[in-house]
Amino acid sequence: MFPAETKGEFEPYKIRRKNEKPAEPLAAANGEAQEDKKPLSADDELVWEEDRISEEGAIWPIQEGRIVDWPCFFALITHVYNTLNPPFHTAILLIAQPAWTPREHEKLTQFFFEKFKTPAFGLMDAALATTWAYGVHTATVVDVGKDKTDVTAVSEFIPQTQGRVVSLSGCGGEAFTKGLLSKLRTKGFNRDMAEQLKRSQICEILPADQLLPGQGGPEKDIITNPAAAASTGATSSGPAGAATIGTVPRGPGADTEVGEDTATEENEGVLDVASIVAGGKMNEFLAKKEKEKQDRALAKKKGAPAPDVANRQMKLPNSKRERATFLYTDHALLDQLKNMDLGSQGLADAKSALNEVTGKQAQESGENGEPTSAIEPNGAGEGGSGGSKSGSIRREVEVGTERFLSDSDGTLEKIAAAVHRSISSVDEVSKRSDLWDNLIICGNGSRLKGKVYPDGF
């Protein structure tokens, strides 16, 4: 929720107030007297804009499953109730977080009865609701949220409070985002890019005993000449080492920093584009992009294969590829373009040039159910409820094996230890086998892809 103009009130979306309408001159024009011209009032100069994407100034009434801002939480509940807009008074069932105390249950019950005049109201434990949805009476529910994880053992539809792990801090989806950001920050990634990488199809968690792509077998893992490995990628010197990398001239190996030029090329399309837009060199950048497009079209007409087609590697599963690309939706860059006052045509040209999504990548994203266009129309006009008519900018970003290291800080080990503690605390020993067999992992933080272990767990 966002603070409203009136103190103590809240809005579901951020409302921006800008003075964009220029005041009309008071001087006489076309024979009209100056005193006959009515000036614009302060209200006429204000422009109100609803931003459904920005989180600037947002207030989160629930943090790690606990209600930390009651007025904001009540405003959120009221917004949800008004959005549903029930035609008559009906009973309400609220799914309660494990961290809520009995005193907070009483406070919520009083609010619903007094505010909405509901004829009946009930609270249901989130873990119990999950087992009911899956149709099982005995299961272990691992609810992974943004900043926390709840682990609950449910036996015969009864949540076991003894040994229950409530709001395990630092073990949610945000921990995986921070893990990716710590590995990719030096390559120009920000938090938004790390978050979108985590949500993409190329981000996975591999089994602990599986080597990362490019590490190879045991003979490739033994490096007898670290200098050769750092400079050319060869594991040793001499003919044997040269045979491992072929006869093609090689540059610096992985994780080797040789100067600013390499870093600039590595960050191209990530940091440089934003700096070009902010530095006022947009015309030069557009001309360069147009020339590259003409060169590609000319090469295609002559029958020459495109560079990405000529160097295309054999299609391998994501877990076997050293590098992969994902589509990054750059909202910040679009905001910078809008603030530059380029005009409608200039904005369209700039966004067309900044579109770096190839046909192959767009086709792959389309197969995954994502929009294939780099500029997504929202279906609403400028200033409508759907947001900006111009959509967003999507670009391809290449990433290496860092995409497999989101769990570098051992988040899964902490969750596994919590599951063990919760199940081991159940007094009925005969139920523990069923609790291990029926393991339900839910929550938006649990959507990260992972490989199935050989034993099926």
C-alpha positions as CSV (number, residue, x, y, z in Angstrom):
1,M,0.0,0.0,0.0
2,F,1.0,3.6,-0.5
3,P,0.3,6.7,1.7
4,A,-2.6,8.8,0.4
5,E,-2.8,12.6,0.4
6,T,-4.8,12.5,3.6
7,K,-2.7,11.4,6.6
8,G,-3.7,8.0,7.9
9,E,-5.2,6.8,4.6
10,F,-3.7,4.5,2.0
11,E,-3.9,3.8,-1.7
12,P,-3.3,0.4,-3.4
13,Y,-1.2,2.0,-6.2
14,K,1.3,4.9,-6.2
15,I,-0.3,8.2,-7.2
16,R,2.1,10.7,-8.8
17,R,1.3,14.4,-8.9
18,K,3.2,16.4,-11.5
19,N,2.8,20.0,-12.8
20,E,3.1,19.2,-16.5
21,K,0.5,21.5,-18.0
22,P,2.1,24.8,-18.9
23,A,0.3,27.9,-17.8
24,E,-1.1,30.0,-20.7
25,P,0.4,33.5,-21.1
26,L,-1.7,36.4,-19.9
27,A,-0.5,38.7,-22.6
28,A,-3.0,39.9,-25.1
29,A,-3.2,37.9,-28.3
30,N,-5.2,38.4,-31.5
31,G,-6.7,41.6,-30.2
32,E,-7.9,40.0,-26.9
33,A,-7.4,42.2,-23.9
34,Q,-5.1,40.9,-21.1
35,E,-7.7,41.4,-18.4
36,D,-10.2,39.3,-20.3
37,K,-7.8,36.3,-20.2
38,K,-8.5,34.0,-17.2
39,P,-5.4,32.4,-15.8
40,L,-5.2,28.7,-15.0
41,S,-5.8,27.7,-11.4
42,A,-3.5,25.5,-9.4
43,D,-5.9,22.5,-9.8
44,D,-5.8,22.9,-13.6
45,E,-2.0,22.6,-13.7
46,L,-1.9,19.3,-11.7
47,V,-1.5,16.0,-13.5
48,W,-2.3,12.8,-11.6
49,E,-0.7,9.6,-12.7
50,E,-1.3,6.1,-11.3
51,D,1.8,4.0,-11.4
52,R,1.1,0.3,-11.0
53,I,4.7,-0.9,-11.3
54,S,6.7,1.4,-9.0
55,E,7.4,0.4,-5.4
56,E,8.8,3.7,-4.4
57,G,7.5,4.7,-1.0
58,A,5.5,1.5,-0.5
59,I,4.5,0.3,2.9
60,W,4.4,-3.5,3.5
61,P,2.0,-4.2,6.4
62,I,3.1,-7.8,6.6
63,Q,6.8,-8.6,7.0
64,E,8.0,-12.2,7.5
65,G,4.4,-13.3,8.1
66,R,3.9,-10.8,10.9
67,I,1.5,-7.8,10.9
68,V,3.7,-4.8,11.5
69,D,1.4,-1.9,10.5
70,W,-2.2,-2.4,11.5
71,P,-3.8,0.7,9.9
72,C,-2.1,-0.2,6.6
73,F,-3.2,-3.8,6.9
74,F,-6.8,-2.8,7.6
75,A,-6.6,-0.6,4.5
76,L,-5.3,-3.5,2.5
77,I,-8.2,-5.8,3.7
78,T,-10.7,-3.1,2.8
79,H,-9.3,-2.7,-0.7
80,V,-9.5,-6.5,-1.2
81,Y,-13.1,-6.5,0.1
82,N,-14.1,-3.6,-2.1
83,T,-12.5,-5.2,-5.2
84,L,-14.4,-8.4,-4.7
85,N,-17.6,-6.3,-4.1
86,P,-19.9,-8.9,-2.7
87,P,-23.6,-8.2,-3.7
88,F,-24.8,-9.1,-0.2
89,H,-23.4,-9.8,3.2
90,T,-21.7,-13.2,3.2
91,A,-19.5,-15.2,5.5
92,I,-15.8,-14.6,5.3
93,L,-13.0,-17.2,5.8
94,L,-9.5,-15.7,6.4
95,I,-6.4,-17.8,5.9
96,A,-4.2,-17.0,8.9
97,Q,-0.4,-17.0,9.0
98,P,1.3,-19.2,11.6
99,A,3.0,-16.2,13.2
100,W,-0.3,-14.5,14.1
101,T,-1.1,-14.7,17.8
102,P,-4.5,-15.5,19.4
103,R,-4.7,-11.8,20.5
104,E,-4.3,-10.8,16.8
105,H,-7.0,-13.3,15.8
106,E,-9.3,-11.5,18.2
107,K,-8.4,-8.1,16.8
108,L,-9.0,-9.3,13.2
109,T,-12.4,-10.8,14.2
110,Q,-13.5,-7.6,15.8
111,F,-12.5,-5.6,12.7
112,F,-14.4,-7.8,10.2
113,F,-17.6,-7.8,12.2
114,E,-17.6,-4.1,12.9
115,K,-16.4,-2.9,9.5
116,F,-18.1,-5.3,7.0
117,K,-21.1,-6.5,9.2
118,T,-20.4,-10.0,8.1
119,P,-22.9,-12.7,9.4
120,A,-20.1,-15.2,10.0
121,F,-16.3,-15.1,10.2
122,G,-13.6,-17.8,10.6
123,L,-9.8,-18.1,10.6
124,M,-8.1,-21.1,9.1
125,D,-4.4,-22.0,9.5
126,A,-2.5,-21.7,6.2
127,A,-0.8,-25.1,6.5
128,L,-4.2,-26.8,7.2
129,A,-5.7,-25.0,4.2
130,T,-2.8,-26.3,2.1
131,T,-3.3,-30.0,3.1
132,W,-7.1,-29.6,2.5
133,A,-6.4,-28.3,-1.0
134,Y,-4.2,-31.2,-1.8
135,G,-6.7,-33.7,-0.3
136,V,-4.3,-35.3,2.2
137,H,-4.8,-35.5,6.0
138,T,-1.1,-36.0,7.0
139,A,1.7,-34.0,5.4
140,T,4.6,-31.7,6.0
141,V,3.9,-28.2,4.6
142,V,6.9,-26.1,3.6
143,D,5.6,-22.6,2.8
144,V,8.4,-20.5,1.2
145,G,7.6,-16.8,1.1
146,K,9.6,-13.8,0.3
147,D,11.7,-13.4,3.4
148,K,10.8,-16.4,5.5
149,T,9.8,-20.1,5.4
150,D,7.2,-21.8,7.6
151,V,7.4,-25.6,8.2
152,T,4.4,-27.3,9.7
153,A,3.7,-31.0,10.3
154,V,0.0,-31.7,9.9
155,S,-1.2,-35.1,11.3
156,E,-4.8,-36.1,10.6
157,F,-5.7,-32.4,9.8
158,I,-4.2,-31.2,13.1
159,P,-1.2,-28.8,12.8
160,Q,1.5,-29.9,15.3
161,T,2.5,-26.8,17.3
162,Q,5.3,-28.6,19.0
163,G,8.5,-28.3,16.9
164,R,6.7,-26.1,14.4
165,V,9.1,-23.7,12.5
166,V,7.5,-20.3,12.2
167,S,8.9,-17.5,10.1
168,L,12.4,-18.9,9.5
169,S,14.1,-15.6,8.7
170,G,16.3,-15.2,5.6
171,C,15.1,-18.4,3.9
172,G,12.6,-17.1,1.3
173,G,12.7,-16.2,-2.3
174,E,14.6,-13.0,-1.5
175,A,17.6,-15.0,-0.3
176,F,17.9,-16.6,-3.8
177,T,17.8,-13.2,-5.4
178,K,20.5,-11.9,-3.1
179,G,22.6,-15.0,-3.9
180,L,22.4,-14.3,-7.6
181,L,23.1,-10.6,-7.1
182,S,26.3,-11.4,-5.0
183,K,27.6,-13.4,-8.0
184,L,26.6,-11.0,-10.8
185,R,27.0,-7.5,-9.2
186,T,30.5,-7.1,-10.7
187,K,29.0,-7.8,-14.2
188,G,26.6,-4.9,-14.1
189,F,23.5,-6.7,-12.6
190,N,21.2,-4.9,-10.2
191,R,18.5,-6.3,-7.9
192,D,15.8,-6.1,-10.6
193,M,17.9,-8.0,-13.1
194,A,18.7,-10.7,-10.5
195,E,15.0,-11.0,-9.6
196,Q,14.0,-11.5,-13.2
197,L,16.9,-13.9,-13.8
198,K,15.6,-16.0,-10.8
199,R,12.1,-16.1,-12.4
200,S,13.4,-17.1,-15.8
201,Q,13.7,-20.5,-17.3
202,I,17.5,-20.7,-17.2
203,C,17.9,-20.3,-13.4
204,E,18.1,-23.7,-11.7
205,I,19.5,-25.3,-8.6
206,L,21.6,-28.3,-9.5
207,P,22.2,-31.3,-7.2
208,A,25.2,-31.0,-4.9
209,D,27.2,-33.8,-6.6
210,Q,26.7,-32.4,-10.2
211,L,29.5,-30.4,-11.7
212,L,28.7,-27.0,-13.3
213,P,28.8,-26.8,-17.1
214,G,32.3,-26.4,-18.4
215,Q,34.0,-28.1,-15.5
216,G,34.1,-31.4,-17.4
217,G,35.3,-34.8,-16.0
218,P,38.1,-35.5,-13.6
219,E,40.9,-35.0,-16.1
220,K,39.6,-31.4,-16.8
221,D,39.3,-30.6,-13.1
222,I,43.0,-31.1,-12.4
223,I,44.9,-27.9,-13.2
224,T,48.6,-28.3,-13.3
225,N,49.4,-24.9,-14.8
226,P,47.3,-22.2,-13.2
227,A,48.8,-19.5,-15.4
228,A,47.8,-21.3,-18.6
229,A,44.3,-21.9,-17.2
230,A,43.9,-18.2,-16.3
231,S,45.2,-16.9,-19.7
232,T,43.9,-19.4,-22.2
233,G,41.7,-21.9,-20.4
234,A,44.1,-24.8,-20.8
235,T,44.6,-27.0,-17.8
236,S,48.3,-27.6,-18.4
237,S,51.2,-26.4,-20.7
238,G,52.7,-28.1,-23.7
239,P,51.0,-30.1,-26.5
240,A,48.6,-31.9,-24.2
241,G,47.3,-28.6,-22.8
242,A,46.9,-27.1,-26.2
243,A,44.9,-30.1,-27.4
244,T,42.3,-29.4,-24.7
245,I,41.5,-26.0,-26.2
246,G,42.0,-26.6,-29.9
247,T,43.9,-24.6,-32.4
248,V,41.7,-21.5,-32.3
249,P,43.4,-18.5,-30.6
250,R,42.0,-18.1,-27.2
251,G,41.8,-15.0,-24.9
252,P,41.7,-14.9,-21.2
253,G,40.0,-17.7,-19.4
254,A,36.9,-17.6,-17.2
255,D,36.9,-15.3,-14.1
256,T,40.0,-13.4,-15.4
257,E,39.9,-9.6,-15.4
258,V,42.2,-8.0,-18.0
259,G,41.1,-4.4,-18.0
260,E,38.2,-2.1,-18.7
261,D,37.6,-3.1,-22.3
262,T,36.5,-6.6,-21.4
263,A,34.2,-5.3,-18.6
264,T,32.7,-2.8,-21.0
265,E,31.9,-5.5,-23.6
266,E,30.6,-7.8,-20.9
267,N,28.2,-5.1,-19.6
268,E,27.0,-4.0,-23.0
269,G,23.3,-3.7,-23.0
270,V,23.2,-3.7,-19.2
271,L,24.9,-0.5,-17.9
272,D,26.1,1.3,-21.1
273,V,22.6,1.7,-22.5
274,A,21.4,3.5,-19.4
275,S,24.5,5.7,-19.3
276,I,24.0,6.6,-23.0
277,V,20.4,7.6,-22.4
278,A,21.3,9.6,-19.3
279,G,24.3,11.2,-21.0
280,G,22.3,12.7,-23.9
281,K,24.0,10.6,-26.6
282,M,20.8,9.0,-27.8
283,N,21.1,10.2,-31.4
284,E,24.5,8.6,-31.8
285,F,23.3,5.4,-30.3
286,L,20.3,5.2,-32.6
287,A,22.4,5.8,-35.6
288,K,24.8,3.0,-34.6
289,K,21.9,0.6,-34.0
290,E,20.4,1.5,-37.4
291,K,23.7,0.8,-39.1
292,E,24.0,-2.6,-37.4
293,K,20.5,-3.4,-38.6
294,Q,21.3,-2.5,-42.2
295,D,24.5,-4.6,-42.1
296,R,22.6,-7.6,-40.9
297,A,20.0,-7.2,-43.6
298,L,22.7,-6.8,-46.2
299,A,24.5,-10.0,-45.0
300,K,21.3,-11.9,-45.1
301,K,20.6,-10.8,-48.6
302,K,24.0,-12.0,-49.8
303,G,23.4,-15.4,-48.2
304,A,26.0,-15.1,-45.5
305,P,24.9,-16.7,-42.2
306,A,24.2,-14.4,-39.3
307,P,26.9,-14.4,-36.6
308,D,24.7,-16.0,-34.0
309,V,23.7,-18.7,-36.6
310,A,27.3,-19.4,-37.7
311,N,28.5,-19.8,-34.1
312,R,25.4,-21.6,-32.9
313,Q,26.3,-24.5,-30.5
314,M,24.7,-27.8,-30.4
315,K,21.4,-27.6,-28.6
316,L,21.9,-28.8,-25.0
317,P,19.7,-28.7,-22.0
318,N,20.1,-25.7,-19.8
319,S,22.0,-27.6,-17.1
320,K,24.7,-28.5,-19.7
321,R,25.2,-25.1,-21.2
322,E,27.9,-22.7,-19.9
323,R,26.1,-19.6,-21.0
324,A,22.4,-18.8,-21.7
325,T,20.3,-15.7,-22.2
326,F,17.1,-14.5,-20.7
327,L,14.7,-11.6,-21.5
328,Y,15.1,-8.6,-19.1
329,T,12.2,-6.1,-18.9
330,D,13.9,-2.8,-18.2
331,H,11.3,-0.5,-16.5
332,A,13.9,2.0,-15.3
333,L,15.2,2.6,-18.8
334,L,11.7,3.2,-20.0
335,D,11.2,5.8,-17.3
336,Q,14.4,7.6,-18.3
337,L,13.2,7.7,-21.9
338,K,9.9,9.2,-20.9
339,N,11.6,11.9,-18.8
340,M,13.8,13.0,-21.8
341,D,10.8,14.5,-23.7
342,L,11.6,12.8,-27.0
343,G,8.1,13.1,-28.3
344,S,5.9,10.2,-29.5
345,Q,7.9,9.4,-32.6
346,G,11.3,9.8,-30.9
347,L,10.2,7.6,-28.0
348,A,9.0,4.9,-30.5
349,D,12.3,5.1,-32.4
350,A,14.4,4.9,-29.2
351,K,12.5,1.9,-27.9
352,S,12.8,0.2,-31.3
353,A,16.6,0.7,-31.2
354,L,16.9,-0.5,-27.7
355,N,15.0,-3.7,-28.5
356,E,17.7,-6.4,-28.6
357,V,15.5,-9.4,-28.7
358,T,16.4,-11.7,-31.6
359,G,13.9,-13.8,-33.4
360,K,15.2,-17.0,-31.9
361,Q,15.0,-15.7,-28.3
362,A,11.5,-14.3,-29.0
363,Q,10.4,-17.7,-30.3
364,E,11.8,-19.5,-27.3
365,S,10.0,-17.1,-24.9
366,G,6.8,-17.6,-26.9
367,E,7.1,-21.3,-26.4
368,N,7.3,-20.7,-22.7
369,G,4.1,-18.7,-22.7
370,E,5.7,-15.3,-22.6
371,P,5.0,-12.4,-25.0
372,T,7.2,-12.6,-28.1
373,S,7.3,-8.8,-28.7
374,A,9.9,-6.7,-27.0
375,I,7.4,-3.9,-26.6
376,E,4.3,-5.1,-24.9
377,P,1.2,-3.0,-25.3
378,N,-1.0,-3.0,-22.2
379,G,-4.2,-2.5,-24.1
380,A,-5.0,0.9,-22.6
381,G,-4.4,4.4,-23.7
382,E,-2.0,6.9,-22.3
383,G,-3.1,7.6,-18.8
384,G,-5.6,4.8,-18.7
385,S,-6.0,2.2,-16.1
386,G,-3.8,-0.2,-17.9
387,G,-0.8,2.1,-17.7
388,S,1.3,3.5,-20.5
389,K,0.4,2.6,-24.1
390,S,4.0,2.3,-25.1
391,G,4.6,-0.8,-23.0
392,S,8.1,-1.9,-21.8
393,I,11.5,-2.6,-23.2
394,R,12.8,-6.1,-23.2
395,R,16.4,-7.0,-23.9
396,E,18.5,-10.2,-24.0
397,V,21.0,-10.5,-21.2
398,E,23.6,-13.3,-21.3
399,V,24.7,-15.0,-18.1
400,G,27.1,-17.8,-17.3
401,T,27.1,-20.5,-14.7
402,E,26.3,-18.0,-12.0
403,R,22.6,-18.7,-12.7
404,F,23.1,-22.1,-10.9
405,L,24.5,-20.5,-7.8
406,S,21.5,-18.8,-6.3
407,D,21.7,-21.1,-3.2
408,S,25.4,-20.3,-2.6
409,D,24.7,-19.3,1.0
410,G,23.1,-22.6,2.0
411,T,19.4,-21.6,2.1
412,L,18.2,-25.0,1.1
413,E,20.3,-26.6,3.9
414,K,18.6,-24.3,6.5
415,I,15.2,-25.3,5.2
416,A,16.1,-29.0,5.2
417,A,17.3,-28.8,8.8
418,A,14.0,-27.0,9.7
419,V,12.0,-29.8,8.1
420,H,14.0,-32.4,10.0
421,R,13.4,-30.6,13.3
422,S,9.7,-30.3,12.7
423,I,9.1,-33.9,11.8
424,S,11.3,-35.2,14.6
425,S,9.2,-33.3,17.1
426,V,6.0,-35.2,16.3
427,D,5.1,-37.4,19.3
428,E,3.5,-40.1,17.1
429,V,6.5,-41.9,15.7
430,S,4.4,-44.0,13.4
431,K,3.2,-40.8,11.6
432,R,6.7,-39.6,10.8
433,S,7.1,-41.9,7.8
434,D,3.9,-40.4,6.3
435,L,5.1,-36.9,7.0
436,W,8.3,-37.6,5.0
437,D,6.3,-39.2,2.2
438,N,3.8,-36.3,1.9
439,L,6.1,-33.3,1.6
440,I,4.2,-30.2,0.2
441,I,6.4,-27.3,-0.9
442,C,4.3,-24.2,-1.7
443,G,4.6,-20.4,-1.8
444,N,5.9,-18.0,-4.5
445,G,9.4,-18.3,-3.1
446,S,9.5,-22.1,-4.0
447,R,9.1,-21.6,-7.8
448,L,12.8,-21.8,-8.5
449,K,13.6,-24.8,-10.7
450,G,15.6,-27.7,-9.4
451,K,16.8,-31.1,-10.5
452,V,15.3,-34.3,-9.1
453,Y,17.7,-36.3,-7.1
454,P,18.3,-40.0,-8.0
455,D,16.2,-41.2,-5.0
456,G,13.3,-39.0,-6.1
457,F,13.5,-36.5,-3.3
